[in-house]
Amino acid sequence: MATVVLVGTFDTKGAEYGWLREQLEAAGCTVTAVDVGSFTDGTPADVPATEVAARSGVNVAPLLAARDRGAVMTAMGAGAAVVLRELYDRGELDAVLAVGGSGGSSVAAPAMQALPVGVPKLLVSTMASGDVAPYVGQSDVTLMYSVVDISGLNSISRAVLGNAAAAAAGMALAHERRTASPEPAGAPLIGASMFGLTTPAVDEARAWLTELGYEVLVFHATGAGGRAMEGLADAGLLTGVLDLTTTELADDLVGGVLTAGPHRLEAAGRRGIPQVVSVGALDMVNFGGRETVPAEFADRQFLVHNPTVTLMRTTVGENAELGRRIAAKVAAATGPVEVLLPMGGVSGIDVPDGPFVDPDADAALFTSLADGLSGTDVPVVEFDGAINNPGFGRLAAERLHALITAAKEN
């Protein structure tokens, strides 16, 4: 039978979880209850809170004594992540379901994120109608807004939680069937980063890689997309990475809204995955509507891309620093990597007569990147044209295919 793992604070939500167990069992699933509460009596759990705490590696007793709720919940989240991963590795987890407010959600979410993409994860939360990035991370967590607080059972909560139980049961049963009869291995997976202003290059590369027998997963470089690609690389699911659009690094450096964090462009190198890296859309930092741009940037060059996206041109100094950062990340890679530089422009608007054309800024980027890789064994290949010119995408695809082929032979 398919197994749904319930993760929650059984000390405060015992009645709700007991009801969910009944619904899941009635739907034909077995249930494993994992208690991440603070050790008070609740609905009996298959994995008690004391065991979850022990798996965290943290001595929570003094934290409980000090009533440091935040630290306790962080530890319980870490312990729950270990428990869920072990259940999954033993084939005893087909889906995870959790319900809660801000506290319960903050414990359950990191535990869910520890599971591979494709494992069903459903979180019913009072926080699901706001900023959900902390709860989703770079995983495929499904969120359902609880409408009312998770505080007792009533006509509304029964309807919402009933839907959640039905959804979790359906996903668990489907996951069990997939696991029992896995599909044959498909084409090798390539992760590719793309922005609207680098689309022609990535489309050309994707078409060529598909012809060569790969399946290309394109990630929109909006912060979440970059983190998702890094996560799949870190999980060992990618055969190669075509990182043509590294624009998220500009947002991380300058303070734009589409940053993927300081560790962008590191997972493939850390895992030794062949990669081709370029500088797509590093001519811009992203903000929301024009009115949202911080006052400190008032004298900068802007382009209102649409009513909700304002682009700010990066400067010579920022581009030089970006080149240094990319060089350091690429040089640290443990696998084969090449860098491609589109000497005629790094985006669709960094071209002759384009609004962001700035040869000095581009030169600073190219020079600092090449200087940072001087003396390493990382090739830096110059393309005589802009990134979206015909031929750039195909060249990137061919170089990545060559790196992958050589890695297999070695």
ABEGO torsion letter per residue (X at the ends): XBBBBBBBBAAAAAAAAAAAAAAAAAAGBBBBBBBABAGBBBBBBABBAAAAAAAAGBBAAAAAAAGBAAAAAAAAAAAAAAAAAAAAAAGABABBBBBEBAAAAAAAAAAAAABBBGBBBBBBBAAAABBAAAAAEABABBBBBAGBBBBEBBAAAAAAAAAAAAAAAAAAAAAAAAAABBBBBBBBBBBBBBBAAAAAAAAAAAAAAAAAGBBBBBBBBAGAAAAAAAAAAAAGABABBBBABAAAAAAAAAGBAABAEAABGAAAAAAGBBBBBBABGAABBBBBBAAABBAAAAABBBBBABAABBBBBBBAAAAAAAAAAAAAAAAABABBBBBBBBAAEABAABBBGBAABBAAAAAAAAAAAAAAABGBABBBBBBBEBAABBGAAAAAAAAAAAAAAAAAAX
